[in-house]
Amino acid sequence: MLKKHFKFIASIFLLVNTSIVEAKSMSKDPILKHHQKTSASEIVDQALKQIAKENNRYRAVIVSGGERVAKAADEIDRLDPEERKKLVLGGVPVLVKDNIETSEWPTTAGSLILARNYTRRDAEIVSNLRQNGAIIIGKTNLSEWANFRSEGSISGWSAIGGQTRNAHDPNRTACGSSSGSAVSVARGYVSIAIGTETDGSIVCPAAMNGVVGFKPTHGILSSSGIIPIASSQDTAGPIASDVTSAALALGGMLGSNDSSDTLRSALINLEKPDDLYGIRVGAIANPLLQHKQLDILLSSALSDFRKIGAEVIGNLSLDKPENIQKEEFSVLMHEFRLEIDHYLGNLPNDLNHLTLKKIVELNREDPVELSFFGQTIFEAALTQNLTPEQYRSKLESIKRVARADGLDHLFDENRLDLIVGISNGPAWIIDQNKGDTFSGPSLSQYPAIGGHPHITVPLGTADELPIGLSFIGRRMDDAKIAAIALAFEALLKQK
């Protein structure tokens, strides 16, 4: 078993040290291989037609298509085939969440106040995607202001985009805030869409729509050009049809520099390990014992891990102090109040006079913005007055709880390579009177606060609705947990 463990670690080491130019996995990936051999213009046209056909029903996309999209596809088609193959995402259509800047469309966060927010610039991650051959075909709907406007919000609703609906049951939530990105992938518009997460906003919609979501290690991706909530937890990340596509997308979002080249290469060259012998998997017990279908799914997943050689350490738990939710929220509001004003004040257009206070006032005057729920978070952020010392103390406290006393403690005490658990409960019915009725469990909080990588992979269904399995790794172990998730995904597909 020890030799096989070294074999797996060696395979990860080789992935990390393979040059990007020699990215053999690109030719083996069926999605990218299809895109490399097919006219980019045809692929984009097919995606746009599907969006036009379904968007009135699912409201996943705010804007798509146009002359610049057609031109970008044409430029890919004009490339020499060998040149196109060198691009990590050559000819792949990608949708981007509408709190991420793109030069051809406004960046609205779903708010009518930002409907004219043309910045004429790309977020750094969007620029990286374009440089790697991705064709940005539009922007996806989201929970307005990335679900940080009201505690009584409706996931997937924005004043600009309307109500995003679950890809499997339009009467149910798509979760949020990256609702449109997840639904767009689940409905087959694109194989890759980009979301953002502060706490759960990638993994929840991905899990509830039956696709892969990849929240990377906090800080590895640039936040430049993304409307902020809180820099201590904010990150972009891909939502994709499969693990390989998610890893390729994350690799394509990374800049090319000395600090990220190694991880970028490992993600782009991701390969499925033959087995998981020697890998220790810790399992967080499902806290919703009354939902037997989730227990059955988790038990089956752990059996599958054992089938491919992993050693499973079950019934682990994360001790959560009673005040962790309140303390995290306090930190997020403090950062948001400062960072949103900084973002707005630096807009390269006539909206740079806006502040959080002015937005609260403008919302009160708009019957559409507050038609279903209020802005209690905005208002609370305005009235919260933490001193710098109080803020630092709270931030250090929640980081310690999530890291040293939380996930890192589990990793170290049990000598784990990976932590798994049920990502979320089933999607709930959309109720525009009562708002969201979250039905746990949720594993997003500790990796979000701690900055750990978190991947959700479709596991099965409960009540005929998608359920995801979470893969949580140590910080900077993004490629390692992606490789393990790929092995697990392959086993499920064989069933």
Backbone torsions as a table, in degrees:
resi	resn	phi	psi	omega
1	MET	NA	-38.5	-179.3
2	LEU	-62.4	-39.6	178.4
3	LYS	-63.3	-42.1	-179.8
4	LYS	-66.9	-32.9	176.4
5	HIS	-63.3	-45.7	178.3
6	PHE	-63.4	-33.4	178.5
7	LYS	-62.8	-42.6	179.5
8	PHE	-66.7	-47.1	179.8
9	ILE	-60.5	-38.3	178.4
10	ALA	-64.1	-36.9	179.5
11	SER	-65.9	-38.8	176.3
12	ILE	-64.7	-40.4	179.9
13	PHE	-61.8	-40.3	178.9
14	LEU	-66.0	-38.9	177.8
15	LEU	-60.2	-43.1	-176.7
16	VAL	-66.8	-27.2	-174.5
17	ASN	-106.6	11.6	175.5
18	THR	-83.3	137.9	-179.2
19	SER	-71.2	151.7	-179.2
20	ILE	-64.3	-36.3	-178.0
21	VAL	-62.6	-29.2	-178.3
22	GLU	-95.9	35.4	-174.4
23	ALA	-72.2	80.5	-176.0
24	LYS	-64.0	-28.9	-177.5
25	SER	-62.8	-21.5	-179.5
26	MET	-62.5	-39.8	-178.2
27	SER	-76.0	-20.9	-178.8
28	LYS	-89.6	-22.7	-178.7
29	ASP	-68.8	120.4	-174.8
30	PRO	-63.2	-36.2	-179.2
31	ILE	-66.7	-49.9	-178.6
32	LEU	-68.2	-36.6	177.7
33	LYS	-60.8	-40.9	177.6
34	HIS	-62.9	-44.4	-178.0
35	HIS	-68.2	-32.3	179.7
36	GLN	-70.2	-27.6	-176.0
37	LYS	-98.0	-7.0	-176.2
38	THR	-112.4	148.7	176.4
39	SER	-57.0	126.0	178.1
40	ALA	-61.0	-36.6	179.5
41	SER	-62.8	-39.3	179.0
42	GLU	-67.8	-41.1	-179.9
43	ILE	-64.0	-45.6	179.6
44	VAL	-64.0	-43.4	179.9
45	ASP	-61.2	-40.2	178.8
46	GLN	-63.9	-42.3	179.3
47	ALA	-63.7	-43.9	-178.4
48	LEU	-66.7	-35.9	177.5
49	LYS	-65.9	-39.5	179.4
50	GLN	-66.6	-39.7	176.9
51	ILE	-61.4	-48.3	-179.1
52	ALA	-59.9	-35.6	-178.3
53	LYS	-70.0	-38.2	-169.5
54	GLU	-109.6	-12.9	-166.9
55	ASN	-65.6	-29.8	177.6
56	ASN	-63.9	-25.0	-179.4
57	ARG	-86.9	-42.9	-172.6
58	TYR	-103.8	-18.6	176.5
59	ARG	51.2	43.1	-177.4
60	ALA	-88.4	-21.3	-173.4
61	VAL	-122.2	133.2	178.2
62	ILE	-87.0	-43.9	-179.2
63	VAL	-149.7	146.6	178.8
64	SER	-156.8	159.3	174.9
65	GLY	75.8	-170.6	-179.2
66	GLY	117.6	174.8	-175.1
67	GLU	-61.7	-39.3	-177.5
68	ARG	-68.7	-32.6	175.9
69	VAL	-66.5	-46.2	179.2
70	ALA	-61.7	-40.1	179.9
71	LYS	-65.7	-41.8	179.8
72	ALA	-62.8	-41.0	178.3
73	ALA	-65.6	-41.6	179.4
74	ASP	-62.8	-38.8	179.5
75	GLU	-64.0	-37.3	176.2
76	ILE	-65.6	-43.1	-179.0
77	ASP	-64.2	-27.7	-179.2
78	ARG	-79.7	-11.5	179.9
79	LEU	-69.9	148.7	169.6
80	ASP	-61.1	138.7	-177.2
81	PRO	-52.3	-37.8	179.8
82	GLU	-69.2	-34.9	177.2
83	GLU	-67.7	-39.5	179.4
84	ARG	-64.4	-37.6	-179.9
85	LYS	-64.5	-25.1	179.8
86	LYS	-74.6	-17.1	179.4
87	LEU	-80.9	130.7	-177.2
88	VAL	-58.2	-38.1	-177.0
89	LEU	-127.2	40.9	-174.3
90	GLY	-59.4	109.1	176.7
91	GLY	84.5	9.2	-178.6
92	VAL	-87.4	121.8	176.3
93	PRO	-73.6	136.7	-177.5
94	VAL	-133.3	136.7	172.2
95	LEU	-103.2	145.7	-173.4
96	VAL	-125.0	134.3	178.5
97	LYS	-58.6	141.3	-171.5
98	ASP	-83.3	30.9	162.2
99	ASN	-115.8	11.7	179.3
100	ILE	-114.7	127.8	-174.2
101	GLU	-70.4	134.7	169.1
102	THR	-130.9	144.4	-169.6
103	SER	-69.4	-23.8	-174.1
104	GLU	-94.2	-14.9	-177.4
105	TRP	-129.0	158.5	174.3
106	PRO	-69.4	156.0	176.9
107	THR	-113.1	109.0	-164.0
108	THR	-109.4	-18.7	-169.9
109	ALA	55.2	18.4	179.3
110	GLY	82.4	1.0	-175.5
111	SER	-96.0	136.6	176.9
112	LEU	-62.0	-27.2	-180.0
113	ILE	-63.9	-30.2	-178.7
114	LEU	-102.9	17.9	-177.2
115	ALA	-59.8	-27.5	-179.9
116	ARG	-104.2	22.8	-176.2
117	ASN	-80.5	66.3	173.4
118	TYR	-81.2	111.1	178.4
119	THR	-95.3	-14.7	-179.1
120	ARG	57.7	29.0	179.4
121	ARG	-141.9	156.8	175.7
122	ASP	-98.7	139.2	165.5
123	ALA	-58.2	153.1	-176.1
124	GLU	-59.8	-37.5	-180.0
125	ILE	-67.6	-32.8	177.2
126	VAL	-68.8	-42.0	176.6
127	SER	-59.5	-41.4	178.7
128	ASN	-65.1	-41.0	178.1
129	LEU	-61.3	-44.8	179.1
130	ARG	-62.6	-43.1	179.8
131	GLN	-61.9	-26.6	178.8
132	ASN	-92.9	12.0	171.8
133	GLY	96.0	-1.7	178.5
134	ALA	-69.3	145.7	175.8
135	ILE	-107.9	111.4	-179.9
136	ILE	-78.5	112.5	-172.4
137	ILE	-103.1	-5.1	179.4
138	GLY	167.5	-174.6	-176.8
139	LYS	-126.6	142.0	-172.9
140	THR	-97.8	152.8	176.4
141	ASN	-69.9	162.8	-175.0
142	LEU	-155.8	165.9	167.3
143	SER	-66.1	124.6	-171.2
144	GLU	-52.3	138.5	-176.3
145	TRP	53.6	35.7	178.6
146	ALA	54.5	36.7	176.5
147	ASN	63.3	34.4	178.7
148	PHE	-124.0	33.4	178.1
149	ARG	-104.4	-36.9	-174.9
150	SER	-149.2	144.0	175.5
151	GLU	-72.9	-16.5	178.1
152	GLY	-104.5	34.4	-173.2
153	SER	-74.9	167.9	173.8
154	ILE	-114.9	112.1	-177.3
155	SER	-56.7	135.8	176.7
156	GLY	86.3	-2.9	179.1
157	TRP	-96.9	134.5	169.5
158	SER	-140.6	153.2	-178.9
159	ALA	-63.9	-31.5	-179.6
160	ILE	-82.3	-43.0	-172.5
161	GLY	-96.4	-14.3	-175.4
162	GLY	81.0	-155.5	-174.2
163	GLN	-98.7	109.5	171.7
164	THR	-69.4	139.3	-176.0
165	ARG	-122.1	149.8	-177.4
166	ASN	-56.3	137.9	-176.5
167	ALA	-66.2	-21.2	-176.4
168	HIS	-103.3	-21.7	178.2
169	ASP	-153.8	102.1	-175.6
170	PRO	-61.6	-12.6	176.3
171	ASN	-81.6	-8.1	-174.9
172	ARG	-112.1	163.5	-177.3
173	THR	-67.8	150.1	169.6
174	ALA	-94.2	1.9	-170.3
175	CYS	60.6	-172.5	-176.4
176	GLY	-166.4	177.1	11.1
177	SER	-93.2	-10.6	-179.1
178	SER	-82.8	47.8	-173.1
179	SER	-60.4	-54.3	-176.1
180	GLY	-63.0	-34.2	179.4
181	SER	-64.0	-43.8	-179.5
182	ALA	-68.1	-43.4	-179.3
183	VAL	-65.9	-37.9	179.6
184	SER	-61.1	-38.9	177.2
185	VAL	-73.1	-44.4	-178.1
186	ALA	-63.6	-34.4	178.5
187	ARG	-83.1	-4.9	175.0
188	GLY	84.5	15.2	176.4
189	TYR	-64.1	-44.8	179.8
190	VAL	-140.1	162.8	174.9
191	SER	-90.2	-17.7	-177.5
192	ILE	-138.6	132.3	170.3
193	ALA	-135.8	155.3	-177.4
194	ILE	-108.2	132.8	176.5
195	GLY	-121.4	-177.0	172.1
196	THR	-135.4	156.2	179.8
197	GLU	-143.3	137.1	166.1
198	THR	-109.0	-41.8	172.9
199	ASP	-159.1	91.1	173.8
200	GLY	95.2	-4.1	-170.0
201	SER	-76.8	-10.3	169.4
202	ILE	-100.4	-51.0	-171.3
203	VAL	-70.5	-35.3	-179.1
204	CYS	-66.6	-53.6	179.0
205	PRO	-64.2	-34.1	177.6
206	ALA	-62.8	-48.3	-178.6
207	ALA	-63.3	-43.5	-175.1
208	MET	-75.8	-12.1	175.7
209	ASN	-110.3	6.5	172.5
210	GLY	73.2	36.4	178.0
211	VAL	-130.6	-179.6	-178.3
212	VAL	-92.2	132.5	173.5
213	GLY	-122.1	139.0	-174.9
214	PHE	-130.8	98.8	170.6
215	LYS	-88.9	112.9	-174.5
216	PRO	-79.8	173.9	171.4
217	THR	-51.8	131.2	-178.3
218	HIS	-60.9	131.3	174.7
219	GLY	100.0	-11.0	-178.1
220	ILE	-79.5	-21.7	178.1
221	LEU	-105.5	145.0	176.7
222	SER	-67.4	141.6	174.8
223	SER	-100.7	3.5	-178.5
224	SER	-61.9	127.7	178.7
225	GLY	84.6	14.7	177.5
226	ILE	-116.3	129.2	178.7
227	ILE	-61.5	123.8	-170.5
228	PRO	-85.5	156.1	158.6
229	ILE	-110.6	-65.4	-176.7
230	ALA	-150.7	119.3	-172.7
231	SER	-66.1	-21.1	-179.9
232	SER	-72.8	-13.2	-179.8
233	GLN	-133.9	-20.1	-176.8
234	ASP	-60.4	137.6	169.7
235	THR	-157.2	147.7	168.1
236	ALA	-84.1	169.6	176.7
237	GLY	-178.1	159.3	-177.7
238	PRO	-86.4	149.5	165.9
239	ILE	-118.6	130.8	-169.1
240	ALA	-147.0	169.2	-177.9
241	SER	-76.4	-20.1	-179.8
242	ASP	-157.6	169.7	-175.2
243	VAL	-65.4	-41.8	-179.6
244	THR	-59.3	-45.1	179.9
245	SER	-64.7	-38.7	178.1
246	ALA	-64.2	-41.9	179.5
247	ALA	-66.3	-42.5	176.8
248	LEU	-60.2	-42.6	-179.5
249	ALA	-64.0	-44.5	179.1
250	LEU	-62.8	-41.1	175.7
251	GLY	-60.2	-39.2	179.1
252	GLY	-71.4	-21.5	178.9
253	MET	-82.5	-21.2	-179.5
254	LEU	-75.3	142.7	173.8
255	GLY	-73.4	163.9	178.9
256	SER	-99.4	99.0	175.2
257	ASN	-149.7	173.1	-173.3
258	ASP	-59.6	-35.1	-175.2
259	SER	-77.8	-22.9	-176.4
260	SER	-111.6	-10.9	-175.9
261	ASP	-59.8	-39.1	-177.6
262	THR	-64.7	-48.6	179.2
263	LEU	-66.0	-41.2	-179.8
264	ARG	-58.3	-45.9	179.4
265	SER	-62.7	-41.3	-179.2
266	ALA	-63.8	-39.3	180.0
267	LEU	-70.5	-43.2	-178.3
268	ILE	-67.7	-34.9	-178.5
269	ASN	-94.9	20.7	-174.5
270	LEU	-57.0	131.2	177.2
271	GLU	-130.7	149.2	179.7
272	LYS	-75.2	124.2	175.2
273	PRO	-67.3	150.1	-179.2
274	ASP	-64.3	-34.9	179.7
275	ASP	-157.7	177.0	179.8
276	LEU	-118.6	28.9	179.4
277	TYR	-60.2	132.3	-179.3
278	GLY	89.0	-10.2	178.5
279	ILE	-84.7	131.1	-179.3
280	ARG	-104.0	120.5	-176.7
281	VAL	-111.2	120.3	175.7
282	GLY	-95.0	134.6	-176.2
283	ALA	-113.5	123.8	174.2
284	ILE	-79.3	122.9	-178.7
285	ALA	-63.2	142.6	177.4
286	ASN	-68.0	117.1	-177.3
287	PRO	-75.8	-15.3	179.7
288	LEU	-90.8	73.4	-173.6
289	LEU	-63.4	-19.7	179.5
290	GLN	-75.2	-14.4	-179.3
291	HIS	-99.8	87.3	-172.2
292	LYS	-63.9	-29.7	-180.0
293	GLN	-62.0	-34.9	178.1
294	LEU	-69.6	-38.8	176.3
295	ASP	-61.4	-42.4	-179.8
296	ILE	-64.4	-43.7	179.4
297	LEU	-62.2	-44.5	-179.7
298	LEU	-65.3	-43.0	178.7
299	SER	-60.4	-41.9	178.1
300	SER	-64.1	-39.9	179.3
301	ALA	-63.5	-41.3	179.9
302	LEU	-66.3	-36.0	175.2
303	SER	-63.2	-39.5	178.8
304	ASP	-64.3	-39.6	176.8
305	PHE	-60.1	-42.1	179.7
306	ARG	-64.6	-35.3	-179.9
307	LYS	-60.7	-32.3	-178.8
308	ILE	-102.8	21.2	166.0
309	GLY	100.6	-7.4	-176.9
310	ALA	-72.5	150.2	173.0
311	GLU	-96.8	123.2	-174.2
312	VAL	-104.5	128.5	174.3
313	ILE	-110.1	107.4	-169.8
314	GLY	-96.5	174.6	173.9
315	ASN	57.9	36.3	174.2
316	LEU	-82.3	160.5	178.8
317	SER	-146.0	156.8	175.9
318	LEU	-109.2	120.0	177.9
319	ASP	-77.1	122.2	-178.5
320	LYS	-112.9	116.8	174.6
321	PRO	-57.4	148.3	-176.5
322	GLU	-58.4	-30.3	-173.6
323	ASN	-96.8	7.5	-174.5
324	ILE	-62.4	-39.8	180.0
325	GLN	-63.0	-45.8	-179.0
326	LYS	-64.7	-42.7	-178.3
327	GLU	-67.6	-40.9	176.9
328	GLU	-61.7	-45.4	-178.5
329	PHE	-61.0	-39.8	179.3
330	SER	-63.6	-42.7	177.4
331	VAL	-63.3	-45.1	-178.7
332	LEU	-62.9	-42.8	179.8
333	MET	-64.2	-40.7	179.3
334	HIS	-60.6	-47.4	-179.2
335	GLU	-66.8	-41.2	-177.8
336	PHE	-60.2	-46.2	-177.9
337	ARG	-55.7	-42.2	-178.8
338	LEU	-77.7	-43.8	-170.4
339	GLU	-77.5	-31.9	178.6
340	ILE	-70.5	-38.3	177.1
341	ASP	-64.8	-37.4	178.0
342	HIS	-65.9	-44.1	178.4
343	TYR	-61.2	-50.0	-177.5
344	LEU	-62.5	-42.3	-177.6
345	GLY	-66.4	-18.4	-179.4
346	ASN	-105.5	13.3	176.2
347	LEU	-66.6	139.3	-178.8
348	PRO	-86.9	42.8	-179.5
349	ASN	-153.6	-175.9	-173.6
350	ASP	-77.8	6.9	173.8
351	LEU	-89.6	1.4	-175.9
352	ASN	-73.6	1.5	173.0
353	HIS	-84.4	-11.3	-175.8
354	LEU	-69.9	149.2	170.5
355	THR	-137.9	169.3	176.5
356	LEU	-58.6	-41.0	179.6
357	LYS	-61.2	-43.6	179.9
358	LYS	-67.0	-36.1	178.6
359	ILE	-65.0	-41.7	176.6
360	VAL	-58.5	-43.1	-179.7
361	GLU	-66.6	-42.6	179.9
362	LEU	-66.3	-38.5	177.9
363	ASN	-61.1	-37.9	-179.3
364	ARG	-63.4	-25.2	-178.9
365	GLU	-90.7	-6.5	-174.3
366	ASP	-107.3	116.1	-177.6
367	PRO	-68.4	-24.2	-179.1
368	VAL	-77.5	-46.9	-175.5
369	GLU	-56.5	-41.8	-176.0
370	LEU	-105.6	26.0	-175.9
371	SER	-71.0	-28.3	-177.7
372	PHE	-114.9	-30.1	179.1
373	PHE	-156.7	165.5	-172.0
374	GLY	-91.5	-148.6	-177.5
375	GLN	-138.9	47.0	-174.2
376	THR	-62.3	-32.5	179.1
377	ILE	-70.4	-44.6	176.2
378	PHE	-55.5	-47.1	-177.4
379	GLU	-66.2	-39.0	178.6
380	ALA	-67.1	-37.4	178.7
381	ALA	-62.9	-36.9	179.5
382	LEU	-66.8	-32.2	-175.2
383	THR	-95.3	-11.1	-179.9
384	GLN	-74.9	131.4	-178.0
385	ASN	-128.3	77.2	175.2
386	LEU	-83.8	138.3	171.0
387	THR	-75.6	160.1	176.7
388	PRO	-54.8	-36.3	-179.4
389	GLU	-68.7	-41.0	178.6
390	GLN	-64.6	-41.8	178.5
391	TYR	-61.4	-49.5	-178.9
392	ARG	-60.9	-38.9	-179.8
393	SER	-64.3	-44.8	179.2
394	LYS	-65.4	-43.0	179.8
395	LEU	-62.3	-46.3	179.1
396	GLU	-62.6	-35.9	-178.9
397	SER	-66.4	-48.2	-177.4
398	ILE	-71.0	-32.3	176.5
399	LYS	-65.3	-40.5	179.5
400	ARG	-64.5	-42.2	-179.8
401	VAL	-61.8	-43.7	-175.6
402	ALA	-78.3	-32.0	-176.4
403	ARG	-97.1	-86.2	-171.6
404	ALA	-57.8	-42.0	-178.5
405	ASP	-93.0	-5.0	-174.3
406	GLY	-116.8	-104.4	-174.6
407	LEU	-63.6	-45.6	-178.6
408	ASP	-63.7	-34.4	176.2
409	HIS	-62.5	-44.6	177.9
410	LEU	-62.5	-44.3	178.7
411	PHE	-58.8	-47.7	-174.5
412	ASP	-72.8	-46.8	-175.9
413	GLU	-63.0	-34.6	-176.5
414	ASN	-106.7	6.1	179.8
415	ARG	50.7	53.0	-173.9
416	LEU	-90.9	149.1	169.3
417	ASP	-96.6	-20.7	-170.4
418	LEU	-159.6	147.0	171.9
419	ILE	-119.5	134.0	180.0
420	VAL	-127.0	162.3	176.3
421	GLY	178.3	171.1	177.5
422	ILE	-67.5	129.1	-176.0
423	SER	-68.4	-49.8	-176.8
424	ASN	-155.3	164.3	169.5
425	GLY	-76.7	-177.9	-178.6
426	PRO	-68.1	158.8	178.0
427	ALA	-64.9	139.5	-179.1
428	TRP	-96.0	164.9	177.8
429	ILE	-68.2	135.4	176.1
430	ILE	-68.8	128.1	179.3
431	ASP	-133.4	105.0	-175.4
432	GLN	-77.0	-2.9	174.3
433	ASN	-95.5	-42.3	-176.4
434	LYS	-95.3	-17.4	-176.5
435	GLY	78.9	-160.8	-176.3
436	ASP	-69.6	142.8	174.6
437	THR	-126.4	72.8	-175.3
438	PHE	-54.2	132.8	175.1
439	SER	-119.2	105.3	-175.7
440	GLY	-60.0	-169.5	-0.2
441	PRO	-76.2	170.5	173.0
442	SER	-141.8	129.4	179.6
443	LEU	-103.4	13.9	-171.8
444	SER	-78.4	-29.1	-166.1
445	GLN	-63.3	-51.3	-174.9
446	TYR	-67.6	-43.5	175.0
447	PRO	-64.3	-30.3	178.6
448	ALA	-68.1	-48.0	179.8
449	ILE	-69.7	-44.3	-176.3
450	GLY	-75.5	-18.0	-179.5
451	GLY	83.4	16.5	-177.8
452	HIS	-79.6	149.6	174.9
453	PRO	-68.6	143.8	-174.2
454	HIS	-144.6	117.5	178.0
455	ILE	-115.5	136.5	170.3
456	THR	-113.2	135.8	-177.6
457	VAL	-125.2	137.1	178.7
458	PRO	-55.7	128.2	-176.9
459	LEU	-107.4	-39.4	-176.3
460	GLY	169.1	-153.8	-179.1
461	THR	-132.6	151.8	169.7
462	ALA	-133.2	131.7	-172.8
463	ASP	54.5	33.9	179.1
464	GLU	64.2	23.0	178.6
465	LEU	-121.6	147.4	-174.7
466	PRO	-62.9	142.6	174.4
467	ILE	-128.2	136.1	-179.9
468	GLY	-106.9	155.1	173.6
469	LEU	-107.9	127.6	-178.9
470	SER	-88.0	138.7	174.3
471	PHE	-119.5	113.8	-177.1
472	ILE	-117.1	131.4	-177.8
473	GLY	-121.1	175.2	171.4
474	ARG	-67.6	156.6	178.0
475	ARG	-58.1	135.0	-178.6
476	MET	76.9	5.9	176.3
477	ASP	-93.5	30.0	-176.0
478	ASP	-57.1	-47.8	-178.0
479	ALA	-68.9	-35.6	-179.6
480	LYS	-64.7	-48.4	-178.8
481	ILE	-72.5	-26.8	175.8
482	ALA	-66.2	-39.5	178.7
483	ALA	-65.3	-40.8	177.5
484	ILE	-66.9	-41.5	177.4
485	ALA	-62.4	-35.8	178.4
486	LEU	-64.4	-41.5	178.1
487	ALA	-63.8	-41.5	179.5
488	PHE	-67.4	-42.7	178.4
489	GLU	-59.3	-42.0	-179.6
490	ALA	-64.1	-37.7	179.0
491	LEU	-66.0	-41.5	179.3
492	LEU	-62.8	-38.3	-178.2
493	LYS	-68.6	-20.9	178.8
494	GLN	-80.2	-16.3	-176.1
495	LYS	-71.0	NA	NA
